[in-house]
Amino acid sequence: MKAARIHEPGKIVIEEVPIPQLGEKDVLFKVHRVGICGTDVGVYHGYVPAKLPVTLGHEFSGTIAKLGSPSLGGFWEGIPVTAVGGWSCGTCEYCQKGTPQFCKDRNALGRTVDGCMAEYVKMDYRVVYRLPPNVSLDEGQNFLNIANVVRGYKKVPLQMGKRVVIFGAGNIGLIMLQVLKAAGAFQVIVVDAIDFRLEMAKKFGASHIVNVMQGDPVQKILDVFPNGGEVVVDATGNPSAFQNACSVIKEGGALIVIGMFSQKVKELDLSFLYQKEPVIYGSKGGEEGYQEALKLLEEKRLNITPMITHRFPLEETAKGFKTFENKGENALRILIEPFV
C-alpha cells in the first residue's frame, strides 16, 4: 500500500509499505478522508516529537477493511467509521483515573505509531466509532476535532447570554463558534488574520469579526465589549493571540486554551490575574466528548462540509501541507483522500 511518510523533518515521501498485520483486538481501516491539522505540520517540521520514520495523519474517516477477530466490538467489514487519534495503555495511573490523554505509553497516530495518511491504517478497536447512517465521510473526518471542542466547551458549559471572544477562525475555532452559539451565547466576536475565514465565521453566527491585520484587535474587541468577554477562547496556538486573549477577559471570566503552541510566549503582563481573577483552562484531546460529537453530527447541528476547501490525492500530500501552511487560496480544511 502507499503511505505519506516522514523520515526526516521537512520532507514528505510517498512510499510502498506493507499493509499492517492485525492482532486479535485490531481493526484495519480503508482510509477515505484525512484532515491536515497543526499537529501534523509540527511533526513535519520536527517541533512536535515523533518516532521517525512514521506515517503522518490522525484525523480521518473510512470503512472497515478487516477485523482482527470476528465481530470485534460489534463491527463488521464495509461499515463507515471514524476513530480517536490514539489509544492509551489502559493500566497506568492516568488510565485508571480516567485521564488517558496523559498516558505516558499512549499510541498516538502519526507520532508514535503509523498514522492514517495511507491507504490503510491499523487501530485498537476500543477507539473506533461507527458513523451514524446519515453522516457522510466528509463530515466524519472532523469527528476528533468536534470532540476536542466539546471537551473544551465543557470547561465552562453554561453559555446562555454570555459574551464570547474566539481567537482563531480555523477549523477548531469555527466549530467552537457553532457549539457556543447553539448553547445560547448571545454575542460572539471572532478574531483572525484572514478575511475569508472571518467571512465564514459571520455565516456561522459570529456577531462581530476582527481582523488582527487592521488595527489594534484588543481595542476593537473592547469597543464592542467594554468590560471584556465573559468567555475567551484561544484556538490559535499563537503567542501574540494568547497575550491579546488575556487582555480582553472580563473580571471573573474564563479563558479556554485549545490550541497547541509552536512558540513560547516571550512577554506577558500577569497583573491581570490579580486584577480580574480569571480562570484559565487548558484542554487536551477529546476525552468525554466523543459521544456528543457523534450526536452533533447525527443531528446536523454543525456545518462541516462548507469548511472543506481543498482536496488532494495521497500522492500530493506534500502539496496539501504547503497549501495548509501558506493559508492562501482561501484554504481552511484540507483533506487528503487515499480512496475517494
Helices and strands as residue ranges (DSSP letters): E 2-8, E 11-16, E 26-35, H 38-45, E 54-55, E 59-67, G 72-74, E 80-83, E 86-87, H 93-96, G 100-102, E 107-108, E 120-124, G 125-127, E 128-130, H 137-140, H 143-153, E 163-167, H 171-182, E 187-192, H 195-203, E 208-211, H 217-224, E 229-234, H 239-247, E 249-257, H 271-276, E 279-282, H 290-298, G 305-307, E 308-313, G 314-316, H 317-326, E 333-337
